[in-house]
Amino acid sequence: MTGSGDARADRTQGARAGAAVERLTEVIWLLREHCPWTAALDHAALLEYLVEETYELYEAADDVERSRDGTGPRGHLLDELRGELGDVLFQVVLHAQLQAEQGTFGLPEVVETLTAKLVRRNPHVFSPDGRLREAFPASVEQIVTTWQDVKQQERPQRTSPFDGIPHQLPALALAAKTLRRAGEATGPGSSGTAGTAEETVGSELLAVIRGAVAAGVDPERALRRAVLDYQRDHERSGAPADRAEAADPADPRKPADPLNPREPADPDAAARSAATRTGVN
């Protein structure tokens, strides 16, 4: 009985979500038709808002995670998270609507592309026709390898380990992603010391930035230029990337990060964490 009840609940939730997204799409279309401000927007004008809303979502999600330690009221923070998720969703739907108006693709094609990618990159869960497999014997290591193999097959033109890393990333994120792609990521650490390590690194980074400010140096630009120089030198040296670099914070298959107390160190926890992530670049 529990299984059938859960299935009915899932179908109900799916139908509700579908109706809600359909109404959202209609509202955005009507705004494009009847609101002069919304009608004047294009992709370029929306970029500023996309970046801003993404950072606000990041902050809201981080606040929820930190509240698990008793630092804030969960109810209010969950309201904030729900609102910020909606703001980012608005950006996605609006960008898709702009393309629909040009006759190229719309939100249905965006969703279909994403769904097909998730099925294709998770053969341990789905058969090629999209049906759920009867058994799921894959280990986390096998999942990581398969995920990376499929990505490489999809984009054979990418020959550098740094291909696909957006240069517009903040310098710290760009540096971390570059080092992981180059194979310099550390292995899993003890979850018991992760919080202390994060605090130590944070203090050290703050001290470096304080020194840069005192010297009149823009730390963002200095680090960005250093990272781009590192990428160039690494490619010239012909050094291979570490195959285990699914250690990508935007990738749902990354191994545990010893500097992030919310990343599990044990394989079972890593599998649970992987199952909840949605980065699919």
C-alpha positions in Angstrom: 0.0 0.0 0.0 2.8 2.4 0.8 4.3 2.0 -2.7 1.1 2.6 -4.5 0.3 5.6 -2.3 3.7 7.1 -3.0 3.2 6.6 -6.7 -0.1 8.4 -6.6 1.5 11.3 -4.6 4.3 11.5 -7.2 1.8 11.7 -10.0 -0.3 14.3 -8.2 2.8 16.4 -7.5 3.9 16.1 -11.2 0.5 17.2 -12.5 0.5 20.1 -10.1 4.0 21.2 -11.1 3.1 20.9 -14.8 0.0 23.1 -14.4 2.0 25.6 -12.4 4.7 25.9 -15.0 2.1 26.1 -17.8 0.5 29.0 -16.0 3.9 30.7 -15.4 4.7 30.4 -19.1 1.3 32.0 -19.9 1.9 34.9 -17.5 5.3 35.6 -19.0 3.9 35.5 -22.5 1.2 37.9 -21.5 3.8 40.2 -19.9 5.8 40.2 -23.2 2.6 41.1 -25.0 1.2 43.8 -22.8 4.0 45.2 -20.5 6.3 47.7 -22.3 9.1 47.1 -19.9 9.1 43.3 -20.2 8.5 43.5 -23.9 11.7 45.6 -24.3 13.9 42.9 -22.6 16.4 40.8 -24.6 19.0 38.3 -23.7 21.7 41.0 -23.2 19.5 43.1 -20.9 18.6 40.0 -18.8 22.2 39.0 -18.2 22.7 41.4 -15.3 19.5 40.1 -13.6 20.5 36.5 -14.2 23.8 36.9 -12.4 22.2 38.8 -9.6 19.4 36.3 -9.1 21.8 33.4 -9.2 23.9 35.0 -6.4 20.8 35.6 -4.3 19.8 32.0 -4.8 23.3 30.9 -3.7 23.0 32.9 -0.6 19.5 31.7 0.3 20.5 28.0 -0.2 23.7 28.5 1.9 21.6 30.2 4.6 19.3 27.2 4.8 22.3 24.9 5.1 24.0 26.9 7.8 20.7 27.1 9.7 21.1 23.3 10.3 23.6 24.3 13.0 21.0 26.4 14.7 22.1 29.8 13.4 18.7 31.0 12.2 14.9 30.3 11.9 14.4 27.6 9.2 10.9 28.7 8.3 11.8 32.2 7.2 14.9 30.9 5.4 12.9 28.3 3.5 10.5 31.1 2.4 13.5 33.0 1.1 14.9 29.9 -0.7 11.5 29.2 -2.4 11.3 32.8 -3.6 14.9 32.9 -5.0 14.3 29.6 -6.8 11.3 31.2 -8.4 13.3 34.3 -9.5 15.9 32.1 -11.2 13.1 30.0 -12.8 11.6 33.2 -14.1 14.9 34.0 -15.8 15.1 30.6 -17.4 11.5 30.7 -18.7 11.9 34.3 -20.0 15.1 33.4 -21.9 13.3 30.5 -23.5 10.3 32.7 -24.3 12.6 35.1 -26.2 13.8 32.3 -28.4 10.2 31.0 -28.9 9.3 34.4 -30.3 12.1 34.1 -32.8 10.9 30.6 -33.8 14.0 28.7 -32.7 13.0 26.8 -29.6 10.9 27.3 -26.5 10.6 26.0 -23.0 9.4 22.5 -24.1 12.5 22.0 -26.1 14.7 23.2 -23.2 13.1 20.7 -20.9 13.2 17.9 -23.5 16.9 18.6 -24.0 17.6 18.5 -20.3 15.6 15.3 -19.8 17.4 13.5 -22.7 20.8 14.6 -21.2 19.9 13.2 -17.8 18.8 9.9 -19.3 21.8 9.7 -21.5 24.3 10.5 -18.8 22.8 8.1 -16.2 22.8 4.7 -18.0 23.1 3.0 -14.6 19.5 4.2 -13.9 17.9 4.4 -17.3 18.0 2.2 -20.4 18.6 4.0 -23.7 14.9 4.3 -24.4 14.5 6.1 -21.1 12.8 3.4 -19.1 13.9 2.7 -15.5 16.3 -0.2 -15.2 15.3 -3.2 -13.0 18.6 -3.1 -11.0 21.1 -0.4 -10.1 24.4 -2.2 -9.4 26.7 0.7 -10.3 29.2 2.0 -7.7 29.8 5.7 -7.2 33.2 5.3 -9.0 31.5 3.7 -12.0 28.9 6.4 -12.1 31.7 9.1 -12.1 33.5 7.3 -15.0 30.4 6.8 -17.1 29.3 10.4 -16.6 32.7 11.7 -17.8 32.8 9.3 -20.7 29.4 10.3 -21.9 30.3 14.0 -21.6 33.4 13.4 -23.7 31.4 11.6 -26.4 28.9 14.4 -26.5 31.7 17.0 -27.0 34.7 15.4 -28.7 35.9 18.8 -29.9 36.9 19.6 -26.3 40.6 18.6 -26.1 41.7 20.8 -23.2 40.8 20.0 -19.6 39.8 23.6 -19.3 37.3 23.6 -22.2 33.9 24.6 -21.0 35.0 26.5 -17.9 33.3 29.9 -18.1 35.9 32.7 -17.9 33.2 34.9 -16.4 33.2 32.9 -13.2 34.4 34.8 -10.1 38.1 34.4 -9.8 38.0 32.1 -6.8 35.5 29.7 -8.4 37.5 29.9 -11.6 40.7 29.0 -9.7 39.1 26.1 -7.9 37.5 24.6 -11.0 40.8 25.0 -13.0 42.8 23.2 -10.3 40.3 20.4 -10.2 40.3 20.0 -13.9 44.1 19.9 -13.9 44.0 17.1 -11.4 45.2 19.0 -8.4 42.1 18.3 -6.2 42.8 16.7 -2.9 41.2 13.4 -1.8 38.4 13.1 0.7 39.2 14.3 4.1 37.7 13.7 7.5 34.3 15.1 7.9 35.1 15.8 11.5 37.8 18.3 10.6 36.1 19.8 7.5 34.5 22.7 9.4 37.8 23.7 11.0 39.6 23.5 7.6 37.0 25.7 6.0 37.4 28.3 8.7 41.2 28.2 8.4 41.2 28.6 4.6 38.6 31.4 4.9 40.8 33.3 7.3 43.9 32.8 5.1 42.0 34.0 2.0 40.8 37.0 3.9 44.3 37.8 5.0 45.6 37.5 1.4 42.9 39.9 0.2 43.6 42.3 3.0 47.3 42.4 1.8 46.2 43.0 -1.8 43.9 45.9 -0.8 46.7 47.4 1.3 49.1 47.1 -1.7 46.6 48.7 -4.0 46.1 45.5 -6.0 42.7 44.4 -7.3 42.6 40.8 -5.9 39.8 39.6 -8.4 41.8 40.7 -11.4 45.1 39.5 -10.0 43.8 36.0 -9.3 41.9 35.8 -12.6 45.1 36.6 -14.6 47.1 34.1 -12.6 44.5 31.4 -13.3 44.5 32.1 -17.0 48.3 32.0 -17.0 48.2 28.7 -15.2 45.8 27.3 -17.8 48.0 28.4 -20.6 51.2 27.0 -19.0 49.4 23.7 -18.1 48.3 23.2 -21.7 51.7 24.0 -23.1 53.3 21.5 -20.8 51.0 18.8 -22.1 50.2 17.6 -18.6 47.2 15.3 -18.6 44.2 16.1 -16.4 43.4 13.7 -13.5 40.8 11.3 -14.7 39.3 11.3 -11.2 38.4 15.0 -11.7 34.7 14.6 -11.5 35.7 16.8 -8.5 33.8 19.7 -10.0 31.6 21.7 -7.7 29.0 22.1 -10.5 29.1 18.4 -11.3 26.8 16.0 -9.4 29.5 13.4 -9.5 32.2 15.2 -7.5 33.9 13.3 -4.7 33.8 14.7 -1.2 35.5 18.1 -0.6 37.5 18.2 2.6 37.0 22.0 2.8 33.2 21.7 2.6 31.6 20.3 5.8 28.4 19.5 3.9 30.2 17.2 1.5 30.2 13.6 2.8 33.4 11.6 3.0 32.1 8.1 3.1 31.0 6.4 -0.2 27.4 5.7 0.8 27.0 9.4 1.8 28.6 10.4 -1.5 26.1 8.3 -3.4 23.2 10.0 -1.5 24.7 13.4 -2.2 25.2 12.6 -5.9 21.6 11.6 -6.2 20.4 15.0 -5.0 22.5 17.2 -7.2 21.4 18.6 -10.5 24.5 20.2 -12.1 24.5 18.8 -15.7 26.9 21.0 -17.7 
